[in-house]
Amino acid sequence: MNKHYFDILVCIEENPSLSSQELSEKLFRNEMSVNDEINWLIDNDYFTSNRSLTKKGRQCLSSHKIDNAIILANIVYIINF
């Protein structure tokens, strides 16, 4: 899974009601690409068509939790520096 798919997965976990347009604005990508990526995530069983994370989606996110925490810590450090 590439970063674009992963970013969508994170956003959907945080707020399943985000529209494709809102996701595209939040992720700074065009809406058509975001729609294609959402369809790929649904087709590959990361979340359902009603945007509920599947077991596979939750496992994907949990396997990157430490990485996400480290990235967040670095961002906070840089902002406060």
C-alpha positions in Angstrom: 0.0 0.0 0.0 1.4 3.4 -0.9 1.2 6.6 1.1 -1.8 8.0 -0.8 -3.9 4.9 0.1 -2.7 5.0 3.7 -3.5 8.7 4.1 -7.1 8.0 3.0 -7.3 5.1 5.4 -6.2 7.3 8.3 -8.6 10.0 7.4 -11.5 7.5 7.1 -10.7 6.1 10.5 -10.7 9.6 12.0 -13.9 10.7 10.2 -15.8 8.2 8.1 -18.3 10.9 7.0 -15.8 12.9 5.0 -16.8 13.3 1.4 -14.5 12.7 -1.5 -14.2 16.4 -2.0 -13.3 17.0 1.7 -10.7 14.2 1.5 -9.2 15.7 -1.6 -9.0 19.1 0.0 -7.5 17.7 3.2 -4.9 15.6 1.3 -4.2 18.2 -1.4 -5.0 15.8 -4.2 -7.6 15.9 -7.0 -11.0 14.4 -6.3 -10.9 12.0 -9.2 -7.7 10.4 -7.8 -9.1 10.2 -4.3 -12.2 8.5 -5.7 -10.1 5.9 -7.5 -8.1 5.3 -4.3 -11.2 4.9 -2.2 -12.6 2.4 -4.7 -9.3 0.5 -4.6 -9.4 0.4 -0.8 -13.0 -0.9 -0.9 -12.2 -3.5 -3.6 -9.2 -4.7 -1.6 -11.2 -5.0 1.7 -9.6 -2.2 3.7 -13.0 -0.6 4.4 -16.6 -1.2 3.4 -18.7 0.9 1.0 -20.2 2.6 4.0 -16.7 3.5 5.2 -16.4 1.1 8.1 -12.9 -0.2 8.6 -12.5 -3.9 8.1 -10.2 -6.2 10.0 -7.6 -5.8 7.3 -7.9 -2.0 7.5 -7.5 -1.9 11.2 -4.5 -4.3 11.0 -2.8 -2.0 8.4 -3.3 1.0 10.6 -2.1 -0.7 13.8 1.0 -2.0 12.1 2.1 1.6 11.5 1.2 3.1 14.9 4.7 3.4 16.1 5.9 5.0 12.8 3.0 7.5 13.1 3.9 8.4 16.7 7.5 9.0 15.7 6.6 11.2 12.8 4.2 13.2 15.0 6.9 13.6 17.6 9.3 14.9 15.0 6.7 17.4 13.6 6.0 18.7 17.1 9.7 19.0 17.8 10.2 20.9 14.6 7.3 23.3 15.2 8.5 24.0 18.7 12.1 24.4 17.7 
